[in-house]
Amino acid sequence: MLIDSHVNLHHHSFTEDRDAVIARARNEGVARMITICDKIENFDQVIAIAEAHADIYASVGAHPHYAEAHLDLRVERLIALGRHRKVVGIGETGLDQHYRHSPLDAQVQVFRVHAEAARQLDKPLIIHARQADEMMAELLEEEARKGSHRILMHCYTSGIGLARKALELGAYISFSGILTFKNADDVRAVAMETPLDRIILETDCPYLAPVPLRGQRCEPKHVAAVYAFFSKLRGLEEEEGSALLADNFFRLFPTVERPC
């Protein structure tokens, strides 16, 4: 069983062949997908995809790139959307100081709204963190003092220090096709240190196609290459690796129906 925990199926690059993309993923053995909401205004499109397919679930949230446009987002609004039966996570949210499309204070404000909604709904908080390790670690600690909630560090590319802090707080860490990139030794080092029972995998498609597919549009079916690479990296048989990672996924996302 393969699972892609982070896809962006509402992306415009899938407009013409979305159904074929989903079919190819199923043919590759991908049994479950979570399609991610990047803007609240896109939620209707995101949830429509999840509603149309029994094996696809959704999140609700606003990417940190768009935080400045979501300063009026309230916890109550996120909770209302997050109660939908196919919504299994809150986000993605977080901090991005690489592109800085939104001011840092806006990113922090909107992150806190997501964190509170995730806590009240008891659904995983899907976190994007790029070049903001120290502040993200501080925010995670501050939020943990308000009450526990489940955390997923999505498409992890940050340092080992933030990974250790997140793991200390009970987080799971998700790795993408970046694991396969030639210059991603630091990411592979984190993947080697992270306990096997705290790891899940993703594509973040249509971005980050794994080697040897770099330069192509990434699809959910390409998560098979990420699984194969990860299993080899950690010295696991592929079936052993996929079974272990499936257990992790369903533990983190218990409202996703597990295939019989």
ABEGO torsion letter per residue (X at the ends): XBBBABBBAABAAAAAAAAAAAAAAAAAGBABBBBBBABAAAAAAAAAAAAABAABBBBBEBBAAAAAAAAABBAAAAAAAAABAABABBOBBEBBAAAGABBAAAAAAAAAAAAAAAAAAGBBBBBBBBGAAAAAAAAAAAAAAAEBBBBBBBGBABBAAAAAAAAAAGBBBBBBAAAABAAAAAAAAAAAABBAAABBBBAGOABGBBOAABGBBBBAAAAAAAAAAAAAAAGBBAAAAAAAAAAAAAAABAABBBBX
